[in-house]
Amino acid sequence: MSKENLEVITKEDKKSKVVKFDYTQVDNETAKCMKDATEKIDMLREKTQKSLGELFSTVQRKLAGKNKYDGYFGKWYESMGFKKDFVYSCINYYELLVGNPENKKIQELSFSKGCEVAKLKDTPDLQQEVIELAPLKEMKVKLVEKLVNEVKARNEVTEDLINEICQNENTINLDKFITVTNSFIKDLKEQAETLSKENFEEVLKLIEEVKELCVIKE
């Protein structure tokens, strides 16, 4: 079912209103391409960002190079309630995946991490180094973002940089663990007299597991 009139919620008045894109402003071939993409995007809105990125990219390429259509791409996706940042994130994510079809590390990346790595598309050599050297799958999104920003600032990728960023995060996590553990011990002291035999055994089990994890590996 085609939807030329799409409802969007505006932040200004929080009311639903129809925003209509005037397809008569473009030629019939381009209008058909845009309407077809609009229909598919409406069906895929809640599905994969890769599919959305492919559709956005198709229309973007169709409009590219035609000065009389300058600005129409933005008007088109805005008529569906999409924001610029999201649209271009989808496009960059899609291009990253199709540009590395045989790279399992890239294909398994989450949308958020893929968008961060895609920010290095203008420096493909650095992007490939990040992909090959960094443990992207294990890293949190904020760490991938930090790594990409550092790589762009330094214009280089090194194992020392990657280790530094990952190590800093591990240190922060360890500090949090110590804080939580101290809080647990404090609560345990206050409630020790009320522990049942079953609770007591569970606590001892947890303590033994923590001790095993904290043994220094030689």
URKA-V362141 format. One record per residue. N is the residue number from 0. RES is the residue in one small letter. SS is DSSP state (@ for helix, = for strand, . for the rest). Layout:
((N | RES | SS) (N | RES | SS))
This chain:
((0 | m | .) (1 | s | .) (2 | k | .) (3 | e | .) (4 | n | =) (5 | l | =) (6 | e | =) (7 | v | =) (8 | i | =) (9 | t | .) (10 | k | .) (11 | e | .) (12 | d | .) (13 | k | .) (14 | k | .) (15 | s | =) (16 | k | =) (17 | v | =) (18 | v | =) (19 | k | =) (20 | f | .) (21 | d | .) (22 | y | @) (23 | t | @) (24 | q | @) (25 | v | .) (26 | d | .) (27 | n | @) (28 | e | @) (29 | t | @) (30 | a | @) (31 | k | @) (32 | c | @) (33 | m | @) (34 | k | @) (35 | d | @) (36 | a | @) (37 | t | @) (38 | e | @) (39 | k | @) (40 | i | @) (41 | d | @) (42 | m | @) (43 | l | @) (44 | r | .) (45 | e | .) (46 | k | .) (47 | t | .) (48 | q | @) (49 | k | @) (50 | s | @) (51 | l | @) (52 | g | @) (53 | e | @) (54 | l | @) (55 | f | @) (56 | s | @) (57 | t | @) (58 | v | @) (59 | q | @) (60 | r | @) (61 | k | @) (62 | l | @) (63 | a | .) (64 | g | .) (65 | k | .) (66 | n | @) (67 | k | @) (68 | y | @) (69 | d | .) (70 | g | .) (71 | y | @) (72 | f | @) (73 | g | @) (74 | k | @) (75 | w | @) (76 | y | @) (77 | e | @) (78 | s | .) (79 | m | .) (80 | g | .) (81 | f | .) (82 | k | .) (83 | k | @) (84 | d | @) (85 | f | @) (86 | v | @) (87 | y | @) (88 | s | @) (89 | c | @) (90 | i | @) (91 | n | @) (92 | y | @) (93 | y | @) (94 | e | @) (95 | l | @) (96 | l | @) (97 | v | @) (98 | g | @) (99 | n | .) (100 | p | .) (101 | e | .) (102 | n | .) (103 | k | @) (104 | k | @) (105 | i | @) (106 | q | @) (107 | e | .) (108 | l | .) (109 | s | .) (110 | f | @) (111 | s | @) (112 | k | @) (113 | g | @) (114 | c | @) (115 | e | @) (116 | v | @) (117 | a | @) (118 | k | .) (119 | l | .) (120 | k | .) (121 | d | .) (122 | t | .) (123 | p | @) (124 | d | @) (125 | l | @) (126 | q | @) (127 | q | @) (128 | e | @) (129 | v | @) (130 | i | @) (131 | e | @) (132 | l | @) (133 | a | .) (134 | p | .) (135 | l | .) (136 | k | .) (137 | e | .) (138 | m | .) (139 | k | .) (140 | v | @) (141 | k | @) (142 | l | @) (143 | v | @) (144 | e | @) (145 | k | @) (146 | l | @) (147 | v | @) (148 | n | @) (149 | e | @) (150 | v | @) (151 | k | @) (152 | a | @) (153 | r | @) (154 | n | .) (155 | e | .) (156 | v | .) (157 | t | .) (158 | e | @) (159 | d | @) (160 | l | @) (161 | i | @) (162 | n | @) (163 | e | @) (164 | i | @) (165 | c | @) (166 | q | @) (167 | n | @) (168 | e | @) (169 | n | @) (170 | t | @) (171 | i | @) (172 | n | @) (173 | l | @) (174 | d | @) (175 | k | @) (176 | f | @) (177 | i | @) (178 | t | @) (179 | v | @) (180 | t | @) (181 | n | @) (182 | s | @) (183 | f | @) (184 | i | @) (185 | k | @) (186 | d | @) (187 | l | @) (188 | k | @) (189 | e | @) (190 | q | @) (191 | a | @) (192 | e | @) (193 | t | @) (194 | l | .) (195 | s | .) (196 | k | @) (197 | e | @) (198 | n | @) (199 | f | @) (200 | e | @) (201 | e | @) (202 | v | @) (203 | l | @) (204 | k | @) (205 | l | @) (206 | i | @) (207 | e | @) (208 | e | @) (209 | v | @) (210 | k | @) (211 | e | @) (212 | l | @) (213 | c | .) (214 | v | .) (215 | i | .) (216 | k | .) (217 | e | .))
